[in-house]
Amino acid sequence: MRNDKGFILITLLFMLLLLSVTAFMLNSRSGLQSRMAYNQTQAVQTHLGQVSVLEKTIWKLNQSPGWRTLNESFPYNGTAYTGTVLDSSGVAGYSDAVTISVKAPGGAGPLKESFRYYMDTLPPFINKKPYRLRADAAGTLYFADTDSNSIWRINAASGAIIRVVGNDNSGFSGDGGQAILAQLNGPQGLCISSTGEMYIADTRNHRIRKVSFGGISTYAGNGTNGYGGDGGSALNAALSNPKSCAVDSTGNLYIADSGNCMIRKIDATTKIITLVAGRVGEDGHPDCGFSEGLATKAKLNNPSDLYKTSSGDIYVADTENNRIRKFKEGGNMSTVAGSAGSGYSGDYGPATAALLNGSAGIFVDSANNIYIADTGNHCIRKVSAETGTITTVAGTGWAGYYGDGLFAWWARLDSPAGVYVNSTGDMIISDTMNSTLRKVAASTGIISTMAITASSGLNAPRGMVTYYDRNEGKMYLYIVDMKNHRVRKLDILTNKLTTVAGTGTAGFSGDGGAATGATLDTPGGIAVDSSGNLFIADTNNSRIRKVDFLTGIIITVAGKNISGYDQDEHAATSAKLNKPSDVFVDASGTFFIADTQNHLIRKVDTSGTIHTVAGTARIAGYSGDGGSATSAQISSPGGVFVDVSGNVYFADTGNNSVRKVNTSAIISTVAGTGLAGYLGDGGAATSATLTSPTDVRVDGSGSLFIADSGNHAVRVVTGYDGKIKTFAGVFPKSSGFNGDNQPAVAAKMNGPSGVVLSGTNGNGKIYISDTVNNKIRVLMLRKVKELY
């Protein structure tokens, strides 16, 4: 009995021990899991902290493009992260890259990203010829632009025009890379699949290119101008000047193979190309002309556009036959509009009896009404699906640019090549030779200019300034259009350009009236004060003029009707100036003048009194460094800037230098040796050579940006080490224009004379007036993914 009790006791003790061990193990496992969860949370928090600090550094870099730092502390949620921003001279061959590195305390490794500045031309200053239009499934509109060898997208809400394919240079390149960097050659058409792939008729490359997820590739054509390859791979086929395309719901692609007088099809699955309309002669070559019957035996003549409906009908703009044709695959070809000969007749009668003239564009709406870009007749015509009757719905038949705000049939168009009707019935027209898009509202029939896509006629742009309107929440760029004797205002968001001063005629008039009715004479520089008032260096009038932000009224605030020099310390409006080329307004409202042919930097204080800041009146020379700025000699200063501390920087153009007057009025040279040249990159700025610098800007880090005009470059002197390098433009110096959407250090310019840093409100963009190229160029940081 005692043995039984002992056995039971031992068993109970063993079970208690087992339970204790199990509980301990469970607690240990729970603790381990808790620690693992905690560690994972900490890792996530660390990574989020690194990302946040990285974003902070990018924000600061947008404010100050020349800012560089080594092992700087950045606090985030009570933790100090270490940030480094340095030039990446040894990273993957990109000497111009900027690398940001963020490391957490105790972290395994830093989070790194690298960026380069890429250069583009602002859309209003690119020559464009919009041809055919298409929209994606969301209704976003795209157009093919032959002159800039690009495809553009239009934001329906803002009207902003954004280049999405092509770098502005004609040629063939870029397959396997980003579409925005590729070269196209005179593209005339495009189409978009239901899944978002874009196909481009790369006309003069004799190819069809495909854009998917931002990357570009060749989809059809071997680059040979000719005919061949039916029944084989589309990539091996020869095309001839394809001008448009259409894609059906299953992804089959139809091509207007214009030079071959054919419509060809690429099967979505096999990628085999076949003939679906047009004729091959007995000699095996395309047989152009006019005939009907079976589509694969019917003759076409330079078909420029096509449209495939959901019911399988394919409509063709048979341009040289002056007809619109229709067929189904495997079926017969028929005419639905146009007749023998070319001309302009037939409205309100049967479309098949009307005369068309080189119709190059076509669109079919959901009710099967046909819209025709009747190119040679400078109008848009419509064929009613219900009656077959043709009418003119836009244009008078006469070439011109007229009619905005009127009924569309009273307007003038010039060689429209494309037409599109959106889901609300609004009609969009490629007014090709007017270099613009026009819109006819469905509700009113009134025509308007939808998007200014032309080069907006700059002639030697020079000074620029940005202004952020806090009431509107918008950034504006003001541009001195020097040889057009105007000041222009660009809405950075919508690319809308307006004139704010000057009539386009050289002269002096208009003080006390609207600035847009005043005459200027070869203005050079511009500034804006904190209230948005503009100050214009009206160079050949030897005046500084002011445009009131609220009223638009212009007045003279310095200078008078005679060029020359008067002593200082009296009213600026009674003082003589001599061809001032720039002006700058500081935070207090004092404005500084580059009084170029007086060889002075002058200022006008808030009481209106004029003073000399640097130089000896009417004496050009190069002297005085280390002494009083008013005893120094300078030569034909071209640009002036004042930093937040009150230091005055100016482009001492005639001396090929940049000089500085500090707050103690002492002058020094901060860049250039005085000799013209393009040497010294990577070394001290004071040992480098510049050639005719015309503008200067200083960012928040103390880095100096120089429009080194004679070297066709923008150069930067970094604030942290005083060394100079080329920031934009090709080294060694090379003038010209070699396209857009490329690294700034690979892009050519010609005589850039102005530079502006837009800061955070302008998303860190840098603007350059590329004067001889008559363009405004824009630089923006772009991540270089291949570095990491």
HELIX and SHEET records of a PDB file:
HELIX    1   1 ARG A    2  GLN A   63  1                                  62    
HELIX    2   2 PRO A  123  PHE A  125  5                                   3    
HELIX    3   3 ALA A  179  LEU A  181  5                                   3    
HELIX    4   4 THR A  203  ASN A  205  5                                   3    
HELIX    5   5 ALA A  234  ASN A  236  5                                   3    
HELIX    6   6 SER A  258  ASN A  260  5                                   3    
HELIX    7   7 THR A  319  ASN A  321  5                                   3    
HELIX    8   8 ALA A  351  ALA A  353  5                                   3    
HELIX    9   9 THR A  375  ASN A  377  5                                   3    
HELIX   10  10 ALA A  408  TRP A  410  5                                   3    
HELIX   11  11 THR A  432  ASN A  434  5                                   3    
HELIX   12  12 MET A  482  ASN A  484  5                                   3    
HELIX   13  13 ALA A  515  GLY A  517  5                                   3    
HELIX   14  14 THR A  539  ASN A  541  5                                   3    
HELIX   15  15 ALA A  572  SER A  574  5                                   3    
HELIX   16  16 THR A  596  ASN A  598  5                                   3    
HELIX   17  17 ALA A  629  SER A  631  5                                   3    
HELIX   18  18 THR A  653  ASN A  655  5                                   3    
HELIX   19  19 ALA A  685  SER A  687  5                                   3    
HELIX   20  20 SER A  709  ASN A  711  5                                   3    
HELIX   21  21 ALA A  744  ALA A  746  5                                   3    
HELIX   22  22 THR A  760  GLY A  762  5                                   3    
HELIX   23  23 LYS A  785  LEU A  787  5                                   3    
SHEET    1   A 5 THR A  69  TYR A  76  0                                        
SHEET    2   A 5 THR A  79  ASP A  87 -1                                        
SHEET    3   A 5 VAL A  98  LYS A 103 -1                                        
SHEET    4   A 5 LEU A 111  THR A 121 -1                                        
SHEET    5   A 5 GLN A 742  PRO A 743 -1                                        
SHEET    1   B 7 THR A  69  TYR A  76  0                                        
SHEET    2   B 7 THR A  79  ASP A  87 -1                                        
SHEET    3   B 7 VAL A  98  LYS A 103 -1                                        
SHEET    4   B 7 LEU A 111  THR A 121 -1                                        
SHEET    5   B 7 LYS A 775  LYS A 783 -1                                        
SHEET    6   B 7 ILE A 766  ASP A 770 -1                                        
SHEET    7   B 7 PRO A 752  LEU A 757 -1                                        
SHEET    1   C 4 PRO A 130  ALA A 135  0                                        
SHEET    2   C 4 LEU A 141  ASP A 145 -1                                        
SHEET    3   C 4 SER A 150  ILE A 154 -1                                        
SHEET    4   C 4 ILE A 161  VAL A 165 -1                                        
SHEET    1   D 4 GLY A 189  ILE A 192  0                                        
SHEET    2   D 4 MET A 198  ASP A 202 -1                                        
SHEET    3   D 4 ARG A 207  SER A 212 -1                                        
SHEET    4   D 4 GLY A 215  ALA A 220 -1                                        
SHEET    1   E 4 SER A 244  VAL A 247  0                                        
SHEET    2   E 4 LEU A 253  ASP A 257 -1                                        
SHEET    3   E 4 MET A 262  ILE A 266 -1                                        
SHEET    4   E 4 ILE A 273  ALA A 277 -1                                        
SHEET    1   F 5 GLY A 293  LEU A 294  0                                        
SHEET    2   F 5 ASN A 332  ALA A 337 -1                                        
SHEET    3   F 5 ARG A 323  PHE A 327 -1                                        
SHEET    4   F 5 ILE A 314  ASP A 318 -1                                        
SHEET    5   F 5 PRO A 303  LYS A 308 -1                                        
SHEET    1   G 4 GLY A 361  VAL A 364  0                                        
SHEET    2   G 4 ILE A 370  ASP A 374 -1                                        
SHEET    3   G 4 CYS A 379  VAL A 383 -1                                        
SHEET    4   G 4 ILE A 390  ALA A 394 -1                                        
SHEET    1   H 4 GLY A 418  VAL A 421  0                                        
SHEET    2   H 4 MET A 427  ASP A 431 -1                                        
SHEET    3   H 4 THR A 436  VAL A 440 -1                                        
SHEET    4   H 4 ILE A 447  ILE A 452 -1                                        
SHEET    1   I 4 PRO A 461  ASP A 469  0                                        
SHEET    2   I 4 LYS A 474  ASP A 481 -1                                        
SHEET    3   I 4 ARG A 486  ASP A 491 -1                                        
SHEET    4   I 4 LEU A 497  ALA A 501 -1                                        
SHEET    1   J 4 GLY A 525  VAL A 528  0                                        
SHEET    2   J 4 LEU A 534  ASP A 538 -1                                        
SHEET    3   J 4 ARG A 543  VAL A 547 -1                                        
SHEET    4   J 4 ILE A 554  ALA A 558 -1                                        
SHEET    1   K 4 ASP A 582  VAL A 585  0                                        
SHEET    2   K 4 PHE A 591  ASP A 595 -1                                        
SHEET    3   K 4 LEU A 600  VAL A 604 -1                                        
SHEET    4   K 4 ILE A 610  ALA A 614 -1                                        
SHEET    1   L 4 GLY A 639  VAL A 642  0                                        
SHEET    2   L 4 VAL A 648  ASP A 652 -1                                        
SHEET    3   L 4 SER A 657  VAL A 661 -1                                        
SHEET    4   L 4 ILE A 667  ALA A 671 -1                                        
SHEET    1   M 4 ASP A 695  VAL A 698  0                                        
SHEET    2   M 4 LEU A 704  ASP A 708 -1                                        
SHEET    3   M 4 ALA A 713  VAL A 717 -1                                        
SHEET    4   M 4 ILE A 724  ALA A 728 -1                                        
END                                                                             
